[in-house]
């Protein structure tokens, strides 16, 4: 069950990242984050009310609050790092966030077997290579590296925190709702500050009409992100976090394949090799 739900997480996060990346080509990243999370919060609010999940209010929800506060900071740091570039360095470094939940799992005594250790190593290398690392060419700014590592730590922290935010299905619905509300609060504040400093909340061309036309895509991104957090939480609760975290971190492979299928982007040899290694690592983790 752990492998199945963790792989579902990778698929959902990969699709959400791909969709979000396309949306940010025309719409400011902060707006994409806030609007997509607002849609997800509305849907989750209905689900929480319908299932009576409000009765699950307890101290574990602080983990959801923390995850909701860290997530937007990590995402914005990552977008800023991508803007500074080069993307061939930033994207693979962002995958290193898997070290956080894996480290947490090891600290609490979850020791994977030999095959699973090998699977962790192979899968992590595969994910980094699937991002298409740029080993030469344009110099890398120190700020880009710092922002990328901050984002990676944030992504990993969200994985570790959301896994602790609930113990039941209805509790998970409530935790995801609280996480979304916190996301909106933090992201909305950042958007307000950005606009006050002269930034834009709407696209330069098309304005509000572009955002309205993109609502279905924004809804998909927000709901896919919610579903990914949910499936990861289930995976982490039903098996070793060290295994769940690595399998859930294969989303760069999905994003790269999405770019190949939808946009016609050709995979570089290093990316194809990375995808193959990630698949091999998945097999080792699932059978170890």
C-alpha positions as CSV (number, residue, x, y, z in Angstrom):
1,X,0.0,0.0,0.0
2,X,2.9,2.4,0.8
3,X,4.4,2.0,-2.6
4,X,1.1,2.4,-4.4
5,X,0.1,5.6,-2.6
6,X,3.6,7.1,-2.7
7,X,3.7,6.5,-6.5
8,X,0.3,8.1,-6.8
9,X,1.8,11.1,-5.0
10,X,4.6,11.4,-7.5
11,X,2.1,11.3,-10.4
12,X,-0.2,13.9,-8.8
13,X,2.7,16.3,-7.8
14,X,4.3,15.9,-11.2
15,X,1.1,16.8,-13.0
16,X,0.5,19.7,-10.6
17,X,4.0,21.0,-11.2
18,X,3.6,20.7,-14.9
19,X,0.3,22.5,-14.9
20,X,1.5,25.2,-12.6
21,X,4.6,25.7,-14.7
22,X,2.5,26.3,-17.8
23,X,0.2,28.7,-16.0
24,X,3.1,30.8,-14.7
25,X,4.1,31.5,-18.2
26,X,1.2,34.0,-18.5
27,X,0.1,34.6,-14.9
28,X,2.2,35.7,-11.9
29,X,3.4,32.8,-9.8
30,X,1.9,34.2,-6.6
31,X,-1.5,34.5,-8.2
32,X,-1.3,30.9,-9.5
33,X,-0.5,29.7,-6.0
34,X,-3.2,31.8,-4.2
35,X,-6.1,31.1,-6.7
36,X,-5.4,27.4,-7.0
37,X,-5.2,27.0,-3.3
38,X,-8.4,29.0,-2.8
39,X,-10.3,26.6,-5.1
40,X,-8.9,23.6,-3.3
41,X,-9.9,25.1,0.1
42,X,-13.5,25.6,-1.0
43,X,-13.7,22.0,-2.2
44,X,-12.1,20.7,1.0
45,X,-14.4,22.9,3.1
46,X,-17.4,21.2,1.6
47,X,-15.8,17.7,2.1
48,X,-14.9,18.5,5.8
49,X,-18.5,19.7,6.5
50,X,-20.1,16.7,4.7
51,X,-18.0,14.2,6.6
52,X,-18.2,15.8,10.0
53,X,-14.4,16.1,10.1
54,X,-14.7,19.2,12.4
55,X,-14.9,16.7,15.3
56,X,-11.3,15.8,14.6
57,X,-9.9,19.1,15.9
58,X,-6.9,18.3,18.0
59,X,-3.3,19.4,18.6
60,X,-2.0,17.4,15.6
61,X,-3.4,20.1,13.3
62,X,-0.5,22.4,14.3
63,X,1.6,20.1,12.0
64,X,-0.8,21.1,9.2
65,X,-0.5,24.8,10.1
66,X,3.3,24.5,9.9
67,X,3.1,22.7,6.6
68,X,0.8,25.4,5.2
69,X,3.2,28.1,6.4
70,X,6.3,26.5,5.0
71,X,4.9,25.4,1.6
72,X,4.4,28.8,0.0
73,X,7.8,30.0,1.2
74,X,9.4,26.9,-0.4
75,X,7.5,27.3,-3.6
76,X,8.3,31.0,-4.0
77,X,11.9,30.4,-3.3
78,X,12.0,27.7,-6.0
79,X,10.3,30.0,-8.5
80,X,12.8,32.7,-7.7
81,X,15.7,30.3,-8.1
82,X,14.4,29.1,-11.4
83,X,14.2,32.8,-12.6
84,X,17.8,33.3,-11.6
85,X,18.8,30.0,-13.2
86,X,20.2,28.1,-14.8
87,X,17.2,25.7,-14.6
88,X,19.5,22.8,-15.4
89,X,21.1,23.2,-12.0
90,X,18.2,24.5,-10.0
91,X,15.7,21.8,-10.8
92,X,17.8,18.8,-9.8
93,X,18.9,20.5,-6.6
94,X,15.3,21.0,-5.7
95,X,14.8,17.2,-5.5
96,X,17.2,17.0,-2.6
97,X,14.4,17.9,-0.2
98,X,13.7,14.1,0.0
99,X,16.6,14.0,2.5
100,X,14.3,15.7,5.2
101,X,11.6,13.0,5.5
102,X,14.1,10.2,4.9
103,X,16.2,11.6,7.8
104,X,13.2,11.9,10.0
105,X,12.4,8.2,9.3
106,X,15.9,7.1,10.2
107,X,15.9,9.2,13.4
108,X,12.7,7.5,14.6
109,X,14.1,4.1,14.0
110,X,12.7,3.1,10.6
111,X,15.6,1.1,9.1
112,X,15.0,-0.1,5.5
113,X,16.4,-3.3,4.3
114,X,19.5,-3.7,2.0
115,X,17.4,-3.7,-1.2
116,X,15.5,-0.6,0.0
117,X,18.7,1.2,0.9
118,X,19.9,0.5,-2.7
119,X,16.5,1.6,-4.0
120,X,16.8,4.9,-2.1
121,X,20.2,5.6,-3.5
122,X,19.3,4.7,-7.1
123,X,16.0,6.5,-7.1
124,X,17.4,9.8,-5.7
125,X,20.2,9.7,-8.3
126,X,17.5,9.1,-11.0
127,X,15.4,12.0,-9.8
128,X,18.3,14.4,-9.9
129,X,19.3,13.2,-13.4
130,X,15.7,13.4,-14.6
131,X,15.8,17.1,-13.9
132,X,18.4,17.4,-16.6
133,X,21.4,18.7,-14.6
134,X,23.6,21.2,-16.3
135,X,27.2,20.4,-15.5
136,X,28.8,23.2,-17.5
137,X,27.9,26.4,-19.2
138,X,26.4,29.5,-17.5
139,X,27.7,30.2,-13.9
140,X,25.4,29.6,-11.0
141,X,24.7,32.6,-8.8
142,X,25.1,31.9,-5.1
143,X,21.7,33.3,-4.4
144,X,20.1,30.8,-6.8
145,X,21.8,27.9,-4.9
146,X,20.8,29.3,-1.5
147,X,17.2,29.7,-2.6
148,X,17.0,26.3,-4.2
149,X,18.4,24.6,-1.0
150,X,15.9,26.6,1.0
151,X,13.1,25.4,-1.3
152,X,14.3,21.8,-1.1
153,X,14.3,21.9,2.7
154,X,10.8,23.4,2.7
155,X,9.4,20.8,0.3
156,X,10.9,18.0,2.5
157,X,9.6,19.6,5.7
158,X,6.1,19.8,4.2
159,X,6.3,16.0,3.5
160,X,7.4,15.3,7.1
161,X,4.9,17.6,8.7
162,X,1.8,16.6,6.7
163,X,2.5,12.9,7.5
164,X,2.0,13.8,11.2
165,X,-1.0,15.9,10.9
166,X,-3.7,13.2,11.2
167,X,-4.3,9.6,12.0
168,X,-7.8,9.1,10.4
169,X,-9.3,9.7,7.0
170,X,-11.7,12.4,8.2
171,X,-8.8,13.9,10.2
172,X,-6.8,14.0,7.0
173,X,-9.5,16.0,5.2
174,X,-9.5,18.5,8.1
175,X,-5.6,18.7,8.1
176,X,-5.5,19.3,4.4
177,X,-8.1,22.0,4.7
178,X,-6.2,23.7,7.5
179,X,-3.0,23.5,5.4
180,X,-4.8,25.1,2.4
181,X,-6.1,28.0,4.6
182,X,-2.6,28.6,5.9
183,X,-1.2,28.5,2.4
184,X,-3.7,31.1,1.3
185,X,-2.9,33.3,4.3
186,X,0.8,33.2,3.7
187,X,0.6,33.4,-0.1
188,X,-2.1,36.1,0.0
189,X,0.0,38.2,2.3
190,X,3.0,37.8,0.0
191,X,0.9,38.8,-3.0
192,X,-0.4,41.9,-1.2
193,X,3.1,43.0,-0.3
194,X,4.2,42.3,-3.8
195,X,1.5,44.5,-5.3
196,X,2.2,47.2,-2.8
197,X,5.8,47.2,-4.0
198,X,4.8,47.6,-7.6
199,X,4.4,43.9,-8.6
200,X,1.5,42.6,-10.7
201,X,-1.3,40.3,-9.5
202,X,-2.8,39.9,-13.0
203,X,-1.1,39.1,-16.4
204,X,0.1,42.2,-18.3
205,X,-1.8,41.0,-21.4
206,X,-5.4,40.0,-20.9
207,X,-5.6,40.8,-17.2
208,X,-8.5,39.3,-15.3
209,X,-9.9,37.6,-18.4
210,X,-6.8,35.4,-18.6
211,X,-7.1,34.3,-15.0
212,X,-10.9,33.5,-15.4
213,X,-10.2,31.5,-18.6
214,X,-7.5,29.5,-16.7
215,X,-9.8,28.7,-13.7
216,X,-10.3,25.0,-14.8
217,X,-6.5,24.6,-15.0
218,X,-6.0,26.4,-11.7
219,X,-8.6,24.1,-10.1
220,X,-6.7,21.0,-11.4
221,X,-3.4,22.3,-10.1
222,X,-4.9,23.0,-6.6
223,X,-6.8,19.8,-6.3
224,X,-3.9,17.7,-7.6
225,X,-1.7,19.2,-5.0
226,X,-4.3,18.4,-2.3
227,X,-4.7,14.9,-3.5
228,X,-0.9,14.4,-3.5
229,X,-0.6,15.6,0.1
230,X,-3.3,13.2,1.0
231,X,-1.9,10.1,-0.7
232,X,1.5,10.9,0.7
233,X,0.1,11.1,4.3
234,X,-1.5,7.7,3.8
235,X,1.6,6.2,2.4
236,X,3.8,7.5,5.3
237,X,1.3,6.1,7.8
238,X,1.2,2.6,6.4
239,X,4.8,2.0,5.8
240,X,8.4,3.2,6.3
241,X,8.7,7.0,5.8
242,X,12.1,6.4,4.1
243,X,10.4,4.4,1.4
244,X,7.3,6.6,1.0
245,X,9.4,9.8,0.8
246,X,11.6,8.6,-2.0
247,X,8.8,7.1,-4.1
248,X,6.8,10.3,-3.6
249,X,9.7,12.3,-4.8
250,X,9.8,10.9,-8.3
251,X,7.5,13.7,-9.6
252,X,10.3,15.4,-11.7
253,X,10.2,12.3,-13.9
254,X,6.4,12.9,-14.4
255,X,7.0,16.6,-15.2
256,X,9.7,15.8,-17.7
257,X,7.5,13.2,-19.4
258,X,4.6,15.7,-19.5
259,X,6.8,18.2,-21.2
260,X,7.8,15.5,-23.7
261,X,4.2,14.4,-24.5
262,X,2.4,17.7,-24.3
263,X,5.0,20.2,-25.4
264,X,7.0,18.0,-27.6
265,X,10.2,18.7,-25.7
266,X,12.8,16.1,-26.3
267,X,14.3,14.4,-23.3
268,X,18.1,14.7,-23.1
269,X,20.1,11.5,-22.7
270,X,20.8,12.3,-19.0
271,X,17.1,12.8,-18.4
272,X,16.2,9.5,-20.1
273,X,18.9,7.8,-18.0
274,X,17.5,9.4,-14.9
275,X,14.0,8.2,-15.6
276,X,15.3,4.7,-16.1
277,X,17.2,4.8,-12.8
278,X,14.2,6.2,-11.0
279,X,12.1,3.3,-12.3
280,X,14.8,0.8,-11.2
281,X,14.9,2.4,-7.7
282,X,11.1,2.1,-7.5
283,X,11.3,-1.6,-8.2
284,X,13.9,-2.1,-5.6
285,X,12.0,-0.1,-3.0
286,X,8.7,-1.9,-3.7
287,X,10.3,-5.4,-3.5
288,X,12.9,-4.8,-0.8
